[in-house]
Amino acid sequence: CKELAKELHTAMVMFAEENESAGSVPSVGVSKFSGGMELSYSSLDIFFGGLEGLVGAPNPRVREAMQDEHTGRDDSEEPFETPNYGIRTTSKEEWLFVVEPVKRTPWPEEASHKIKDGDRRKHRPLLEFKTELNRLNSRLSVQKQPEMTEDELIGGRLY
């Protein structure tokens, strides 16, 4: 324990000296959140209005809302790249990949340096998940748990 304490002390002294020479000595109690967004309190009306008061009520037709978010917005066809797998795609292409039973090639793929060929995602029409979803829902039902909806399956695949 003493050896660890000595190593930590030495490292902290070196860190402080390096930062001092650079002119940026951290003060005691500096938060890891410094420089970030600062939240503030508001009125009770805002508090009791909740999130719905700020952004509006959610669309109760979940699938319709998800489809609109992925295919009907100004940026639906704007390309982006996923940081985890390097897939260059659009939100519209991702919706079609998950929901539409269309066999199309090529679908956007993972970057070759991010994932091995055998581990790449494969297009599977939503209908192919029906059997698995029914089996899962039977198990959930036995456990007296709510069943998974097709909309939840879509949301999970989109994520």
VMD Tcl script that draws the C-alpha trace (Angstrom):
set ca {
  {0.00 0.00 0.00}
  {2.87 2.36 0.85}
  {4.53 1.64 -2.50}
  {1.32 2.48 -4.36}
  {0.97 5.71 -2.40}
  {4.57 6.66 -3.23}
  {4.01 5.97 -6.95}
  {0.81 8.01 -6.98}
  {2.49 10.89 -5.14}
  {5.41 10.88 -7.59}
  {3.06 10.84 -10.57}
  {0.95 13.67 -9.12}
  {4.02 15.81 -8.46}
  {5.22 15.24 -12.04}
  {1.75 16.10 -13.38}
  {1.63 19.32 -11.35}
  {5.12 20.33 -12.48}
  {4.29 19.70 -16.14}
  {1.11 21.75 -15.90}
  {2.86 24.50 -13.95}
  {5.46 24.86 -16.69}
  {2.64 25.05 -19.23}
  {0.96 27.74 -17.14}
  {-2.14 25.73 -16.25}
  {-1.98 24.50 -12.69}
  {-5.27 22.89 -11.74}
  {-6.66 24.19 -8.50}
  {-7.86 21.91 -5.76}
  {-11.49 20.96 -6.24}
  {-11.62 21.53 -9.99}
  {-14.59 19.61 -11.30}
  {-14.34 17.08 -14.09}
  {-17.32 18.97 -15.50}
  {-15.58 22.34 -15.70}
  {-15.95 23.99 -19.06}
  {-19.14 22.05 -19.73}
  {-22.74 23.15 -19.82}
  {-24.08 24.66 -16.63}
  {-27.63 23.92 -15.61}
  {-29.81 26.35 -13.76}
  {-33.10 26.29 -11.94}
  {-36.21 27.70 -13.50}
  {-39.73 28.48 -12.36}
  {-42.12 25.99 -10.82}
  {-44.30 26.24 -13.92}
  {-41.43 24.90 -16.01}
  {-40.67 22.20 -13.44}
  {-44.25 20.94 -13.23}
  {-44.66 21.17 -17.01}
  {-41.96 18.51 -17.29}
  {-40.34 17.41 -20.51}
  {-43.67 17.39 -22.29}
  {-44.06 21.08 -21.49}
  {-40.73 21.80 -23.16}
  {-40.81 19.57 -26.25}
  {-44.46 18.63 -26.60}
  {-46.38 15.41 -26.24}
  {-44.97 12.25 -27.79}
  {-46.65 10.75 -30.82}
  {-48.66 7.77 -29.52}
  {-48.26 6.05 -32.90}
  {-44.71 4.92 -32.24}
  {-43.94 3.25 -35.56}
  {-45.30 6.19 -37.52}
  {-43.17 8.55 -35.43}
  {-40.02 6.42 -35.90}
  {-40.63 6.19 -39.64}
  {-41.13 9.94 -39.90}
  {-37.95 10.61 -37.89}
  {-35.95 8.35 -40.20}
  {-37.50 9.04 -43.60}
  {-39.49 12.26 -43.49}
  {-37.11 14.86 -42.10}
  {-34.86 17.32 -43.90}
  {-31.76 15.33 -42.95}
  {-33.18 11.85 -43.74}
  {-30.94 11.46 -46.77}
  {-27.93 13.27 -45.32}
  {-25.03 10.79 -45.06}
  {-23.32 10.17 -41.73}
  {-20.78 7.64 -40.48}
  {-21.31 5.58 -37.36}
  {-18.29 5.93 -35.05}
  {-18.43 2.33 -33.79}
  {-18.53 0.40 -37.08}
  {-17.73 3.04 -39.68}
  {-20.96 2.51 -41.62}
  {-21.55 5.38 -44.07}
  {-25.33 5.57 -44.31}
  {-28.41 7.76 -43.93}
  {-31.28 7.50 -41.48}
  {-33.59 6.62 -44.39}
  {-31.32 3.76 -45.51}
  {-31.21 2.43 -41.94}
  {-35.02 2.48 -41.72}
  {-35.29 0.57 -44.99}
  {-32.59 -1.90 -43.88}
  {-34.54 -2.72 -40.70}
  {-38.18 -2.46 -41.77}
  {-38.60 -2.91 -45.50}
  {-38.54 -6.43 -46.91}
  {-36.70 -5.19 -49.99}
  {-33.67 -7.21 -51.06}
  {-31.27 -4.58 -52.26}
  {-27.57 -4.59 -52.80}
  {-25.40 -3.14 -51.70}
  {-26.65 -2.06 -48.28}
  {-24.27 0.24 -46.39}
  {-21.57 -1.90 -44.78}
  {-19.19 -1.67 -41.87}
  {-15.70 -0.36 -42.58}
  {-13.35 -3.28 -43.29}
  {-10.88 -2.16 -40.62}
  {-13.62 -2.05 -37.95}
  {-15.14 -5.54 -38.22}
  {-14.36 -8.95 -39.73}
  {-16.30 -10.11 -42.79}
  {-18.09 -12.93 -40.95}
  {-19.31 -10.55 -38.24}
  {-20.89 -7.98 -40.55}
  {-24.57 -7.22 -40.25}
  {-26.89 -9.00 -42.62}
  {-30.13 -7.75 -44.10}
  {-33.03 -9.66 -42.59}
  {-36.58 -8.62 -43.40}
  {-38.72 -7.91 -40.38}
  {-40.88 -10.94 -41.14}
  {-37.91 -13.21 -40.41}
  {-38.01 -12.06 -36.78}
  {-41.67 -13.03 -36.23}
  {-40.90 -16.57 -35.01}
  {-38.16 -15.36 -32.67}
  {-40.39 -12.58 -31.34}
  {-43.26 -15.02 -30.70}
  {-40.92 -17.43 -28.89}
  {-39.53 -14.61 -26.75}
  {-43.01 -13.31 -25.96}
  {-44.11 -16.79 -24.87}
  {-41.23 -16.87 -22.39}
  {-42.04 -13.36 -21.17}
  {-45.69 -14.29 -20.74}
  {-44.78 -17.30 -18.58}
  {-42.77 -14.93 -16.38}
  {-45.77 -12.56 -16.24}
  {-43.78 -9.85 -18.01}
  {-45.06 -7.54 -20.73}
  {-44.49 -8.82 -24.24}
  {-42.09 -7.13 -26.62}
  {-43.85 -5.27 -29.39}
  {-42.80 -5.19 -33.02}
  {-42.18 -1.45 -32.59}
  {-39.71 -2.22 -29.77}
  {-38.00 -4.78 -32.00}
  {-37.66 -2.15 -34.74}
  {-36.32 0.40 -32.26}
  {-33.76 -2.08 -30.95}
  {-32.59 -2.99 -34.44}
  {-32.31 0.67 -35.42}
  {-30.20 1.34 -32.35}
}
mol new
graphics top color blue
foreach p $ca { graphics top sphere $p radius 0.5 }
foreach p [lrange $ca 0 end-1] q [lrange $ca 1 end] { graphics top cylinder $p $q radius 0.2 }
display resetview
